[in-house]
Amino acid sequence: MKQLPLSKLQSLFATVSAAQTLYIPADDAAGQASFTVWQEGMTLTKKLNTVRSAKDLFFPQVENLVGFRVTGRQLDLVETRDPAEPFVLFGVRACDARSFEILDRVFLAEPKDTFYAARRASGTVVTLACTHPEETCFCQSFGIDPATPQGDISCWIEGETLFWQTNTEKGEALTAKLPMLEDTDGAAVAAQQERTRSILKKLPLAGLDLSAVGAGKTKALFDRPEWKQLSESCLGCGTCTFVCPTCQCYDIKDYDTGHGVKRYRCWDSCMYSDFTMMAHGNNRTSQLQRFRQRFMHKLVYFPANNGGMYSCVGCGRCVEKCPASLNIVKVIKAFEKQGGDK
């Protein structure tokens, strides 16, 4: 393990930025935290998490796929793919780091999504441990330890010191370029981890019971009456899907620029009434059906197809942002109260 005085953090950022693009969680003019390209003088946000997750760096909200140029009867394909340049993503929390594993199950399965794969190969993830988890956090329910975040490099900030631990070859390659880091035993990190884990045990959602959901519960849950009551509060606004670090639905559209056609993909939401709209209409015609699909996918279908891994990381963004105070925790608790096998 290595360490660095926080007074030299800007120097570290400058060294990293000189070789490749560096993204850090920073506050914008409105006070909202987001992953932003580092510039000299930019400091880390004090907020626990960004409004939107780090998913954007690997699966952007909008990205070009291909272009078409028509000349008479001649149709030519035009390469519009954004180049995947090397970058470093600093300050990722443990929940978002786990989300990358979930997205990998989708986009790196055969046939691989080459756009996503190129960004994953180009990015180095530097995680940052949580020290003050909030009441909306429930990552521990999914086996995530925010005191020991995974990534190419794991970091902790304790007092006026940054602690730095390499975990992968990518992490070692980056660390080798940072001579300002000094060796340490990391005793302060162990003490911080114990304090953080003590806080986790006291959080309101620490005892969230997942026994009513999971792989193999499709038949038990699909026709449950709770779906109707829960879905009646849903506005279908899609906020939960756009702040979620694991949602992966997208649409592909063509845009006529007047000089040719650009094909691009953009995030979509299963909560929208026109999601998967086809010539014959939509296969989910009610909000109840759309609401059920979202949460069954995260809590039942995905675990069934991915060795028990849930498509939720307990980051708490949907708990915080839903305008109707409706979220995945309420869904889990609704079935927890009634018993999942009825």
Residue pairs with C-beta under 8 A, 6 or more apart in sequence:
1 163
1 164
1 165
1 183
1 184
1 185
1 186
1 189
2 163
2 164
2 165
2 175
2 181
2 182
2 183
2 184
3 161
3 162
3 163
3 164
3 181
3 182
3 183
3 184
3 186
4 12
4 161
4 162
4 164
4 180
4 181
4 182
5 160
5 161
5 162
6 157
6 160
6 161
6 162
7 160
8 180
9 44
9 162
10 40
10 41
11 180
12 162
12 178
12 180
12 181
13 22
13 24
13 38
13 42
13 90
14 40
15 177
15 178
15 180
16 22
16 38
16 88
16 90
16 174
16 177
16 178
17 38
19 86
19 177
20 85
20 86
20 87
20 88
21 37
21 85
21 86
21 87
21 88
22 37
22 38
22 87
22 88
22 90
23 35
23 36
23 37
23 38
23 54
23 57
23 87
23 88
23 89
23 90
24 35
24 36
24 38
24 42
24 44
24 90
24 91
25 33
25 34
25 35
25 36
25 44
25 45
25 47
25 49
25 50
25 90
25 91
26 33
26 34
26 35
26 36
26 38
26 42
26 43
26 44
26 45
27 33
27 45
27 47
28 34
28 36
32 51
33 45
33 47
33 49
33 50
33 51
34 50
34 51
34 52
35 50
35 54
35 56
35 57
35 89
35 91
36 42
38 90
44 91
48 93
48 130
48 132
48 133
48 134
48 137
49 93
49 95
49 96
49 315
49 316
49 317
51 243
51 317
51 321
52 242
52 243
53 96
53 99
53 243
53 244
53 245
53 315
53 317
54 89
54 92
54 96
54 99
54 100
54 125
54 245
55 96
55 99
55 100
55 103
55 245
55 246
57 87
57 89
57 119
57 123
58 100
58 103
58 116
58 119
58 120
58 123
59 103
59 107
59 116
59 119
59 248
61 242
61 266
61 267
62 264
62 265
62 266
62 267
63 82
63 115
63 264
63 265
63 266
64 80
64 81
64 82
64 262
64 263
64 264
65 80
65 81
65 115
65 252
65 263
65 264
65 265
66 77
66 78
66 79
66 80
66 81
66 263
67 77
67 78
67 79
67 80
67 260
67 261
67 262
67 263
68 75
68 76
68 77
68 78
68 254
68 260
68 261
68 262
68 263
69 75
69 76
69 78
69 259
69 260
70 76
70 260
70 261
78 260
80 262
80 263
81 115
84 118
84 119
84 121
84 122
85 122
86 122
86 123
86 124
87 122
87 123
87 124
88 123
88 124
88 126
88 174
89 123
89 124
89 125
89 126
90 126
90 128
90 155
91 126
91 127
91 128
91 155
92 125
92 126
92 127
92 128
92 149
92 151
93 127
93 128
93 130
93 146
93 149
93 315
94 127
94 129
94 130
94 139
94 144
94 145
94 146
94 147
94 148
94 149
94 150
95 137
95 139
95 144
95 146
95 245
95 313
95 314
95 315
96 245
96 313
96 315
97 125
97 127
97 149
97 150
97 151
98 139
98 142
98 144
98 150
98 313
99 245
99 246
99 313
99 315
100 120
100 125
101 309
102 246
102 302
102 306
102 309
102 311
102 313
103 116
103 246
103 248
104 120
105 306
105 309
106 113
106 248
107 113
107 116
107 117
107 248
108 116
108 117
108 120
124 152
124 153
124 170
124 171
124 173
124 174
125 151
125 152
125 153
126 151
126 152
126 153
126 154
126 155
126 171
126 174
127 149
127 150
127 151
127 153
127 154
127 155
128 149
128 155
128 156
128 157
129 146
129 147
129 148
129 149
129 154
129 155
129 156
129 157
129 189
129 192
129 193
129 196
130 137
130 146
130 147
130 149
130 196
131 157
131 158
131 192
131 195
131 196
132 196
132 199
133 139
133 146
133 196
133 199
133 200
133 203
134 203
134 316
135 203
135 204
135 205
136 205
136 316
136 317
136 319
136 320
137 146
137 200
137 203
137 205
137 314
137 315
137 316
138 203
138 205
138 206
138 208
138 314
138 316
138 329
139 146
139 313
139 314
139 315
140 146
140 200
140 206
140 314
141 205
141 208
141 210
141 314
142 310
142 312
142 313
142 314
144 313
144 314
145 197
146 196
146 200
147 192
147 193
147 196
147 197
147 200
148 154
148 193
150 167
151 167
151 171
152 166
152 167
152 168
152 170
152 171
152 174
153 164
153 165
153 166
153 167
153 168
153 171
153 174
153 175
154 164
154 165
154 167
155 162
155 163
155 164
155 165
156 162
156 163
156 188
156 189
156 192
156 193
157 163
158 188
158 189
158 191
158 192
159 188
161 188
163 184
163 186
163 188
163 189
164 175
164 181
165 186
166 172
166 174
166 175
175 181
200 206
205 314
205 329
208 329
208 332
208 333
209 332
209 336
210 299
210 310
210 332
211 336
211 340
212 221
212 332
212 335
212 336
212 338
212 339
212 340
212 341
213 221
213 299
213 300
213 332
213 335
213 340
214 299
214 300
214 303
214 308
214 310
215 300
215 303
215 304
215 308
216 304
217 299
217 300
217 340
218 296
218 300
218 301
218 304
220 340
220 341
220 342
221 296
221 300
221 335
221 340
222 292
222 296
224 335
224 338
224 342
226 334
226 335
226 338
227 288
227 291
227 292
228 288
229 334
230 291
230 326
230 330
230 331
230 334
231 287
231 288
231 290
231 291
231 292
233 324
233 325
233 326
234 271
234 287
234 291
234 324
234 326
235 323
235 324
236 271
236 272
236 273
236 287
236 290
237 271
237 323
238 269
238 271
238 272
239 318
239 321
239 322
239 323
240 271
240 294
240 317
240 318
240 321
240 322
240 327
240 328
241 247
241 249
241 267
241 269
241 270
241 271
241 294
242 267
242 269
243 317
243 318
243 321
244 317
244 318
245 313
245 315
245 317
246 298
246 311
246 312
246 313
247 267
247 269
249 267
249 268
249 269
249 270
249 275
250 265
250 266
250 267
250 268
251 265
251 266
251 267
251 268
252 263
252 264
252 265
253 263
253 264
253 265
253 266
254 261
254 262
254 263
255 261
255 262
255 263
255 264
268 275
269 275
270 284
270 290
270 293
270 294
270 297
271 290
271 291
271 294
272 290
273 282
273 287
273 290
274 282
275 282
275 284
275 290
276 282
276 283
276 284
284 290
284 293
295 328
295 331
297 311
298 310
298 311
298 312
298 328
299 310
299 311
299 312
299 328
299 331
299 332
302 309
302 310
302 311
303 309
303 310
303 311
312 328
318 327
318 328
319 327
319 328
319 329
